[in-house]
Amino acid sequence: MYRVTIIMFFLFFLSLQARGQTDPDGYEFEVEIFEIDEDIKIDGRLDEGAWGRAKKVTGFIQQFPDEGDPPAEETEVKIMYDQRNLYIGARIHDTTESPHIISSLQRDYDFFENDAFGVLLGPYDDGANGFFFAVNPLNIQLEALVTNGDNLQEVWDNRWTSAVQVYDDYWEVEIAIPFKTLRFNEGTDYWRINFIRNDRKNFQASSWTPAPIHQNLINLAFTGYMLWENPLRSRGPNISVIPYVAGNTMKNHEAGTPSEQGAAAGLDAKIAVTPALNLDLTLNPDFSTVEVDQQQTNLDRFEIYFPERRQFFLENADLFSDFGFTSIRPFFSRRIGIATDSLGRTTENRIIGGARLNGKIGDNFRLGLLNMQTAREEGVGFPGQNFTVATFQQKMFSRSNIAGIFVNRETTSRQEGGTSLPDYNRLIGLDYNLASPNDRWNGIFFVHKTFSPHLSGDDYSHASYLRYNTRRFEITWNHEYVGENFNAEVGYVPRVGYWRLEPSAEFRIYPLGTAAQVHKFKVYYDLYKDSNFGLKTDERFTFNYRMEFRNTAYLNFRLYNEFIYLFFPFDPTRTDGEQLSEGTTHQYTRAGVTYVSDVRKRLNFYASTYYGGFYNGTRAYFRNEIIYRAQPYGSVSLFAEFNSINLPEPYNSADLWLVGPRFEISFTDELFLSTFIQYNNQINNINLNTRFQWRFKPVSDLFIVYRDDYFPNLQVKNRSVVLKLTYWLNL
């Protein structure tokens, strides 16, 4: 009990540090905006009379490379609104005589790799959740949800309008963001806001409200306020329906079976219960996704993590998927719609439908409810299942919160002789998320417990992570405990039965008048012990030195010393060779270097290598990637990863290649073609994936995807073609 008291006192002390500015009155960075009643034509020309009356925002401040200095090029912004839209207009001065840096015409580009202007919105004033919208000089759009203060989810799509006009020494941006696209509380009279300019060709980033050089510039901790002339009200019914139709044909050449054809139709719907609370519905969703995961050479003893890409799960995803740590996730949405048969083979499990309610209730409380039903799969003997997730998040102080989660998987229908999946699996958990106003302190503290019919005792996990981050220092502390019987079946927990301690410290030097922008020196320690905190199973000590140059290049040196105790037999090459024995220990050292060239150049490259011990042998690693950008029409890249593993007899040695040429072509800002080839000799596979996309209307797409899998001798394993059409309809 005394330990809990100490922890609670410590959290209370830190939370006192988290008190901050929440009342915008008299704040240094604020702008008053007025409501207009005239029509605004979004053409990139700020020539309507209303623009002339709007207050001008200027005085941008550099974040890097020269923190606190005025940027080389000025930026002027105006903002106003009417009953339907929020309008942002900007003049971006550009007297530097060189072409704009624009990676492609593809939507949702990397903001910091392009010349671009963006607006960061925080409707809730919680310093954690908001929206980011950006355009570049060719009017290519980027929109993203902002979670946890500075985490961008670019995969989020929604409807908004922009236009750009480019002149000799400046370019003008005009943006209209419908209030129906945003989420906000009625009656509010101010929002958080910041305007951000990335001047890539001059390698400068600046903003209206300054952010420290050691922080993410797109961070809701560093914003000003916009003050509404009239408190915001609901803009009427807000319902969107996104139907789809899809067809496919596929043939398994390896099995010699006939070609199979399929067709499907379904829809998603978005219903705004309030301007801040949204209901998502899905019926027969098509999760035979047009996105394909990049292959990886797997030399790890545990499951590899692949991110969620399905649109239904993405909006407010942090309310469901950000509990715990990256290696202790109580809920992982990719578990829904995946079935494993009695032979351990993974296949898609059809989702019949589902619903999700998520958003804000009041100023300080967030709610998330999710329910999904999967079908009984007769072919693989997999039962129907129901998945329920309930979460809440209560704001504490200025940017911190306390959050709770409940996860339930329930077997709803069985097939005789099918897989023996337990009837249910449940989890409850409580998280405390700490974030100070200036983001100097942040962290997470949690405890989770699972319930399974066949397991009891030692079925909980707890952890604490705390970071202190200033211009000179970044110091972190992490502890984790996962019990032997902690069983989060709908989560991502690749290992159980351990304690982990993980401290680190980084020191930074920002020199003046040199080619280097910053020097970073970091020490990192990672220790795993068994659940009794007796047997040491893993230990790693790392020293890292990184030098970042003012031309965007960087150089990184690292030295590792690693210890591993094998608590199950393991082949380090994962090529079905002789396995190292359970109970053996291995300690080795390796060193490496990475260099990335000036990414502003059309031709740039990445090179990384290290060499040293590996279990009871040695490992040499090389990864190189060369990219040519034919801006703005696309890029050609080639990466090659090589692992040369040498182990003594009778264990397998292996030379493992992962090679991936990729071609990205943007014919227009609506027509895109991407092709990539992946050769992976660890799994004896060559994969060809070609995707054509036509965005014929905002958030409405036609996809044609062609995929082949081959043996290394180019004999076809399987082949498929998928056609999918989606259409976004506002009612």
CORFEN-V556994 format. One record per run of one state. SS is the DSSP state (2 for helix, 1 for strand, 0 for the rest). FROM is the first residue (numbers start at 0). TO is the last residue. Records with the same first field share a line. If there is no record, write none. Layout:
# CORFEN-V556994
SS = FROM-TO ; FROM-TO
This chain:
# CORFEN-V556994
0 = 0-0 ; 17-28 ; 33-33 ; 35-47 ; 53-54 ; 57-59 ; 64-73 ; 81-83 ; 93-109 ; 113-114 ; 122-128 ; 136-139 ; 147-149 ; 153-159 ; 166-168 ; 178-188 ; 199-202 ; 207-222 ; 228-237 ; 252-258 ; 274-275 ; 283-309 ; 313-316 ; 321-323 ; 325-326 ; 329-331 ; 335-336 ; 340-344 ; 348-349 ; 361-363 ; 374-375 ; 377-380 ; 382-382 ; 396-398 ; 413-422 ; 435-439 ; 452-453 ; 455-458 ; 469-471 ; 482-490 ; 492-496 ; 501-502 ; 509-514 ; 530-534 ; 549-552 ; 565-568 ; 570-578 ; 580-583 ; 596-601 ; 614-615 ; 629-632 ; 646-652 ; 666-669 ; 680-683 ; 697-698 ; 710-714 ; 730-730
2 = 1-16 ; 48-52 ; 110-112 ; 310-312 ; 317-320 ; 332-334
1 = 29-32 ; 34-34 ; 55-56 ; 60-63 ; 74-80 ; 84-92 ; 115-121 ; 129-135 ; 140-146 ; 150-152 ; 160-165 ; 169-177 ; 189-198 ; 203-206 ; 223-227 ; 238-251 ; 259-273 ; 276-282 ; 324-324 ; 327-328 ; 337-339 ; 345-347 ; 350-360 ; 364-373 ; 376-376 ; 381-381 ; 383-395 ; 399-412 ; 423-434 ; 440-451 ; 454-454 ; 459-468 ; 472-481 ; 491-491 ; 497-500 ; 503-508 ; 515-529 ; 535-548 ; 553-564 ; 569-569 ; 579-579 ; 584-595 ; 602-613 ; 616-628 ; 633-645 ; 653-665 ; 670-679 ; 684-696 ; 699-709 ; 715-729
